Amino acid sequence: VLVIGCGNSDFSEQMWANGYRHLLSIDYSGTVIKQMRAKSLARHGGVQPEGLRYEEMDLHDIKAADGAFDVIMDKACLDALVTDPSLAVFRDVSSMIDETLRVLSMDNGKYVCVTLAQTHVLKFLLTKFAVGWAYQLLIPFTNEEHASDLS
């Protein structure tokens, strides 16, 4: 699993704790990666857990072979990158996604995107993945929204 734009989230640690043992979490910020490595060492008694790595990496240049990952996990990475609906942002982020997809296995590989689903982010996703990709769009709702459906 490649976790893109991991930031300082505990998401990768939680995945590791739930049995995922081949995780590479990347972020462009060397400071964040150093912090995440330190947090991970502290959590695991000074030993880096096998199968959980944090690496500084630019999404324009992912240091991995073509098709190296079965799953690309994007937890709010696109939310942070797709800052507005401009063509310049679309082109820049599109080139990052192309590089990300290069390292995704073409044999049933999955790109999983957890997003706040802002309109411009959804437009980007649906435009970028409109041709040649099967996708599911799942939109959760709050208990309050669901409660009105039950009355």
Salt bridges, closest charged atoms under 4 A:
ASP10 OD1 - LYS39 NZ 3.31
ASP10 OD1 - ARG43 NH2 2.68
GLU13 OE2 - ARG43 NH1 3.92
GLU13 OE1 - HIS44 NE2 2.83
GLU55 OE1 - ARG37 NH2 3.30
GLU55 OE2 - ARG53 NE 3.79
ASP58 OD1 - HIS60 ND1 3.06
ASP61 OD2 - LYS63 NZ 2.38
ASP66 OD1 - ARG102 NH1 2.59
ASP92 OD1 - HIS60 NE2 2.90
ASP98 OD1 - LYS128 NZ 2.49
GLU99 OE2 - ARG102 NH2 2.93
